[in-house]
Amino acid sequence: MTVPVVRAVTVAVMTDHDRASRPPQWALAVRPGEFDRRVLDQQEVWVTGQGVVLRVDQMSTEHLRAVTVMLNERAMELHTLCVLDAFNTALLAHLDGLPCGDDLERELTGGTVADVDPDVWLGSTALMRRIDRLLRDRA
């Protein structure tokens, strides 16, 4: 005699709140000891040196200050990497005969990311603007 196997199937419906509260995939893929510069281009999460993803607005004031110090110490390095990325993007676009964002930036402002002081550039990133706003609000 065979016994029928009954399997339970769970169906989950994802709400907009669920989607918004999940960390981005790239953040979940950061390994301990790595730094992913994409963290600077958004304002929702921070990835610790141990690879733990934290919501920025849930971090302690002391932790936010420590992140600010660490990023400011690396401003020149991070800015240089950003400039190199912009150069590579522009070079590839020009080799393909296409315009790039750097061309538009130069036309609109007369300069590029390479012309900006590293500390000013860092302060203009989405993450640093968010951290600065949170620290001001908590003061």
C-alpha positions in Angstrom: 0.0 0.0 0.0 1.4 3.4 -0.9 0.9 6.4 1.3 0.1 9.7 -0.5 2.5 12.5 0.2 1.0 15.8 1.0 3.1 18.9 0.5 2.1 22.2 1.8 2.7 25.2 -0.5 3.1 28.6 1.0 2.2 31.6 -1.2 3.6 34.9 -0.2 2.3 38.2 -1.6 4.9 40.9 -1.6 3.6 44.3 -0.8 5.3 47.6 -1.8 6.4 48.0 1.8 8.1 44.6 1.7 9.9 45.6 -1.5 11.0 48.9 -0.1 12.3 47.4 3.2 14.5 44.7 1.5 18.1 45.7 1.1 19.4 45.9 -2.5 20.9 42.7 -3.9 24.4 44.3 -4.3 24.4 45.1 -0.6 23.6 41.6 0.4 26.5 40.4 -1.8 29.2 42.5 -0.1 31.6 40.2 1.7 33.4 41.0 5.0 36.3 43.3 4.4 35.0 44.6 1.1 33.7 48.1 0.3 31.2 48.6 -2.5 31.2 52.1 -3.7 27.5 51.8 -4.7 26.7 52.4 -1.1 27.5 56.1 -1.7 24.9 56.4 -4.5 21.9 55.6 -2.3 20.7 56.7 1.1 18.9 53.7 2.6 21.6 51.2 3.7 25.1 51.0 5.0 27.2 47.8 4.8 29.6 47.3 7.7 33.1 46.0 7.4 31.7 42.6 8.5 29.3 42.6 5.6 26.2 43.3 7.7 23.6 45.5 6.0 22.1 48.2 8.2 19.3 50.7 7.6 20.9 54.1 7.8 18.0 55.6 9.8 18.3 52.9 12.4 22.0 53.3 13.0 23.1 54.9 16.2 24.4 58.5 16.2 27.9 57.2 17.2 27.9 54.8 14.3 26.8 57.4 11.8 29.6 59.7 13.0 32.1 56.8 12.7 31.0 56.2 9.1 31.4 59.9 8.4 35.0 59.9 9.8 35.9 56.8 7.8 34.5 58.1 4.5 36.1 61.5 5.0 39.5 59.8 5.6 39.0 58.0 2.2 37.5 60.9 0.3 40.6 61.3 -2.0 40.7 57.6 -2.8 36.9 57.3 -3.4 36.9 60.5 -5.5 39.8 59.2 -7.6 38.0 56.0 -8.3 34.9 57.9 -9.3 36.9 60.1 -11.7 38.5 56.9 -13.2 35.0 55.4 -13.7 33.8 58.6 -15.4 36.9 58.6 -17.6 36.4 55.0 -18.6 32.7 55.6 -19.3 33.5 58.6 -21.4 36.3 56.8 -23.3 34.1 53.9 -24.2 31.2 56.1 -25.2 33.5 58.2 -27.5 35.1 55.1 -29.0 31.5 54.0 -29.9 30.7 57.5 -31.2 28.1 58.1 -28.5 27.7 61.0 -26.1 28.0 60.3 -22.3 26.8 62.0 -19.1 30.2 63.6 -18.6 29.7 65.5 -21.9 26.3 66.8 -20.7 27.8 67.8 -17.3 30.6 69.7 -19.0 28.2 71.5 -21.3 25.8 72.4 -18.4 28.4 73.3 -15.7 31.6 73.9 -17.5 33.3 71.2 -15.4 33.2 67.5 -14.6 33.5 65.4 -11.4 37.3 65.6 -11.8 37.1 69.4 -11.2 35.3 68.9 -7.8 37.3 68.8 -4.5 37.2 65.3 -3.1 35.6 66.5 0.2 32.9 68.4 -1.7 32.3 65.4 -4.0 31.9 63.1 -1.0 29.5 65.5 0.7 27.4 65.5 -2.4 26.8 61.8 -2.4 23.3 60.5 -1.5 24.6 58.6 1.5 26.5 61.5 3.0 23.6 63.9 2.5 21.4 61.4 4.3 23.8 60.9 7.2 24.4 64.7 7.5 20.6 65.2 7.6 20.1 62.5 10.3 22.9 63.9 12.4 21.5 67.4 12.2 18.0 66.2 13.1 19.4 64.3 16.1 21.5 67.3 17.4 
